[in-house]
Amino acid sequence: MRALVAAGFVLVVAACAAPEPGGTAPSRAPAPQGLKIEEVAGGFEHGWDVGFLPDGSMLVTERPGRIKLVRNGQVTPVDVSLSDVQVRGEGGLMGLVVHPDGQRFTACYNTSRDVRLVTFRLEGTKATKVKDLLTGMPSNPSGRHSGCRPTLAPDGTMFVATGDIAQPRNPQDKTSLGGKVLRIDPETGEGARDNPFASSNNANERRIYTYGHRNVQGVAFRPNSDQVFSSEHGPGVDDEVNLLKAGANYGWDPSKGGTQNRYDEDVPMTDLERFPNAIPAVWSSGSPTEAICQAEFWNGKLAITALKGSKLMLFTLDDAGKVQNVSIPEELNDKYGRLRAARTAPDGSLYITTSNGSNDKLLRLTGAA
């Protein structure tokens, strides 16, 4: 699995500068030295997420509705029924997380009715459906702003990043699961018992950890702390990295307080005038956006992939979670095209997928100081 595709593919990264981030944080920092990049496998189509199995092999989801097993560099299709996956635009088969037992995994995908989480059991190269873990997450027929990234938290709960499906009222509507970060029980799909709205009479509201989001693409847990960060697509400006606080509003409201039905993307990503208590981002891209995607802690930094920006961004944070600087490895700056997944393996390496739509790659990163 970790053999190099060709001799000499190990790349030593030179220092470079990050893009200007719209004034929310210092932007220039040397890129890490000694980064090694290994092409583990290729031939994917919009590789969306990566999950690690106990034997060292991996599951990779592809947006068109396929799951591949990668073992020792060999790619094998998983025999799984995904006939109900609806593939349109940004939607299709999306995030995946492997359960602690190493036998089950939960995938997130669009159907003709909703976005849902479905749990499967893997035996060899065959996966059998166990249950619909959570249904009813809203879905746009075009696939726009579908989210959807499940991630297991250190406390055993499952965080689920969702999109607002470009419907103006969803982000501020706590009875809708769109435009949220959810925190659920990975066995039942119900809201975690100590969630901020756990006493609500509405089951959807009981699942909410944070709200007022546009299209969250990743959730990352900082090691040895209680800090949780999200990465989120902005409209024409201001992709955001947010430090999540239980029950907090992050201020996206294209309905302007429910006064219009048009999806107004001219409103601020964090509308502090309408919502004075909304939580400002710890970093925003300003203009242009990078279309930041998955977030993951790696070697002490918050690593975030970028689709439009075609780069990996490494954020240095202080103890309070404030961004100190951002660096970009030169050899991952517009060298592989669009980058989507980012998952830290049990051995501490970082796995990244490209998402260009043809012969996409699974890359393994090691050695960054």
Secondary structure, 3 states (H helix, E strand, C coil): CCCCCCCCCCCCCCCCCCCCCCCCCCCCCCCCCCCEEEEEEEEECCEEEEEECCCCCEEEEECCCEEEEEECCEEEECECCCCCCCCECCECEEEEEECCCCCEEEEEEECCCCEEEEEEEEECCEEEEEEEEEEEECCCCCCCCCCCEEEECCCCCEEEECECCCCCCCCCCCCCCCCEEEEECCCCCCECCCCCCCCCCCHHHHHEEEECCCEEEEEEECCCCCCEEEEECCCCCCCEEEECCCCCECCCCCCCCCCCCCCCCCCCCCCCCCCCCCCCCCEECCCCCCCEEEEEEECCEEEEEECCCCEEEEEEECCCCCEEEEECCHHHECCCCCEEEEEECCCCCEEEEECCCCCEEEEEEECCC
